[in-house]
């Protein structure tokens, strides 16, 4: 089992802020819009550097999506910023009609995704957003795992032509991927080679998958661990190559088990390589108030849950 270490924990939303600033330096057409959550989206540095390229829309998320779509007509590369719940559920019609259907080059930056929004509770947590966005034709869906990867993903999204949904979070998590990494949209990252079970994780669950792999190794189980940062387009080749070897898979995500990464993997396997699969995800429910750690524990989104799922799926081979 390959060892992964980190020297600091940082929030992925700060990775977005750092990536947005760098993207702005690289391309003068990059602009930012926000729905009254500048601090939460860590947009302050971009605003300080490029005040004329920032638009404060206020609490008018639907209007923000329409303005962003319009800005692309003049060659701008707009990033919209608000919580994931308000970036998707509140404005789905505007995204569908004005951005996805029209194939506009808008980057939807969605912070505070999943349960780890924490104490704000179910009305602000969204566990359906990956499903909502991946079903839109032409929409690219990215869910990076730490600060460095979120920064790299933001820069890559700015260079990518087409609508992008970029999902990240509020809590501090281990920052373990390389600072100088190359982020390739649609390309999975093999974190550890194994022979007994494939663990495919995304977002905050990637570090938990690594911890699970170490625990499984102590039990004599060899886990292959894959970081899927791009859920659409999905790296089907990487998934099929791994599961052909291990003969079973566990998917792990901070999302409803319906419509997320797990279902995307299941579709690939059902078509090409039917195999036993277990989901580590929220079991079709809303969230609730609590600390991120408490919620991840209660809803079974941690290393121990991945270990249990791996042991269960291996028995089904």
Secondary structure, DSSP 8 states (H G I E B T S, - for coil): ------S-EEEHHHHHHHHHHHHHHH-TTEEEEESS-TTTTT-HHHHHH-GGGEEE--S-HHHHHHHHHHHHHTT-EEEEEEEHHHHHTTTHHHIIIIIITTT---EEEEES-SGGG-TT-TTT--SSHHHHHHTSTT-EEEE--SHHHHHHHHHHHHHS-S-EEEE--SSEEE--S-TT----TT--EEEE--SSEEEEE-TTHHHHHHHHHHHHHHTT--EEEEE--EEES--HHHHHHHHHHHSEEEEEEEEESSSSHHHHHHHHHHHH---EEEEEEE-S----SS-HHHHHHHTT-SHHHHHHHHHHHHHT-
